Amino acid sequence: MRTGVFLFGAVEMDDVGAGPPVPTDRRYTQKQMWHASTRLLDMGVEPFLLSSVLTGLMAQRLVRRLCQVCRVPYAPGAELAGHSSEVGMALPRQLFHPAGCEACGHGGYSGRIAVFEFLPVDNDIARLILGRADTREIAAAGLGKGMRTLACDGFQKAESGQTSLEEVLRVTSGE
């Protein structure tokens, strides 16, 4: 039986990429999530310690949940083809817009849901961390293993009518 400690927290980063992490009110980007391991190394955590105990890196964003009573389906146009190809998905036949009704206070949204991204740290990723690989190498390895990105998870939730594509683009812009 394997025992361990789960540490949930945030490593907040600035866009400069130098020095220790600095609290910021900017949204994380996907690149910064992958960059967390290299930032921990920059903070003095030994690579052998980090690569041996880290089991995964996770990022999440909250998006507004579409009101299930009044959401309005629409057929996406060609202008969205670029967004779907960026996340490696086919353009869906149907997406949803917020409308507004009494159930949602005429805002079109009711509550929030999370979009997630998780990079499991397997032996290959651990070797990259141990070797102080840069962010691009870690990202490429994760994507090569089928990691689903924040944008992809959000796109799937927009396609299923849980949120709007506009919400997904709002929280994943710059990724």
N, C-alpha and C positions, 0 to 999 in steps of 0.2 A: 504494500500500500504506500502510495506517495503522499506525503504531507507537504504543506507549504503555506505561505502567507499570500493572501491577495491584497494588493495595494491599489486602491483606487484613488486617483488624484489627477491633478493637472499640472503639466509643465507648460507654463505660459511663456511664449517666445515673442520677441520682436522681429521685425523684418530685416534687421541688420545682419544677423548671423554671426555676431562676435560677442564675446563676453557672456556672463551668466544670464539666464532667462530674466526678463524684466516684465512685471505685471503690465498688462495692456488691455484696452477695451476692444481691440480689433478681434474679428472672428479668426479662429484657427483656419489654416488651409490644410488641404490634404498633404501637401509637401511637408508642412510643419509636423503633422502626426508622425510621418516616417522619420522626420528629423529628430524626434524626441530621443531616440537612442544615441545619436551622435551628440546631442546637447548634454545628455547625462555624462557622456565620456568627457566632454569639455568641462563639466563641473567637477571632474576629478574621480568619478567612479571608475574603478579599474575594469578594463575590457573583459577579463576573465570572469569577474564577478557578475557583470551585467549579462554576458552571454550565457552564463550558467544558470541564472535565476529568472531571467525574463521569459515569460511564457507567451506574451502577446502584447501588441500595441493596439489600442482602440481609440477611435474618434467618433463623436456623435454630435449632431446638431438637432435642434428642435425646430420643427416646421408646424405651421398652423394646420389643424385638421379641418378638412372640408365638412360643412354641415351635410349630413346624409339625407336630410329632408329636402333641401332646396338646391343641391349642386346641379349644374347644368352640363350635360354631355355635349361635346363638340368634336368634329373631325379635324385633327391638326393639319395645318397646311405645310407646304414645302419649306417655309421659313424655319420650321423646327427640325428639319432633316439634319442640319449641322449639329444640333444638340444631341440628337440620338446617336449619330455616328461617333461623337466624342466619347460617349460612354459605352460604345460597342453594342448598341441595341438597335433593332429595327424600329422604324417609326410606328407607334401604335395606331390602331384604327380609331381609337376613341380616348379622349382625355376629358377633364372636367374643369369648369370654371365655378367660382363662388357666385351665388346669386343674392341671397339674403331673404330671411323670412322671420317670423316671430320666434321660432325655435332657437335661432342663433342670434337674436337681437338685431337682425337685418345686416349682419356683417358678413355672412357667407361662410364663416368659420366657427367651429365650436371645439375648443380645447387644442391640445398639441400632441404630436407624435414625434418620435425620434427617428432619424435616419442614421445608420451605423456603417462603420467600416472597421474591420478587424484584421490585423496582420498577425497570424500565428507565428511565433518564433520557433521554427523547427531547427534541425541541425544545420541546414544550409544558411538560414538567416543568422543563426548564432555564430557560424564561422565568419560571416561578413562583419558582424559586430565585433567579434574578437580581432579581426584584421583591420578594424577601424575603417571599413568601407564607407564611402560617402553616401549621401541620401539617395542619389540617383541609382546606385547599385542595389541598395536595399529595396527601393521602390520597384525596380525592374524585376528583381527576384520574387517579390510578393505578387506582382501582377502576372508573372510567368507561371505562378502556382495557382492562378485562378482567384486571387483575392478580389472580392467585390468592393468597389469604391463607394464613397458617400454618394457621389452623383448617380451611380448605377442603382443603389438601393433607393434613393429618392425618386429616380425615374420610374422604377417599378411601383413605388407607392403612389405616384401620380397616375400611372396607367391604371391601377386598380381603384382609383377614385378616393383614396384616403387623403390626398392633398392635391394641390394644384402644381402644375409645372412651374409656374411663376414663383411659388414658395421654394421649390427645390433649387431653382436658379438663384434665388436671393441668398440662400445660405451656402451654396457651393460655388459662387462666383469666384474666379481667380484660381480654381483648382485644376 
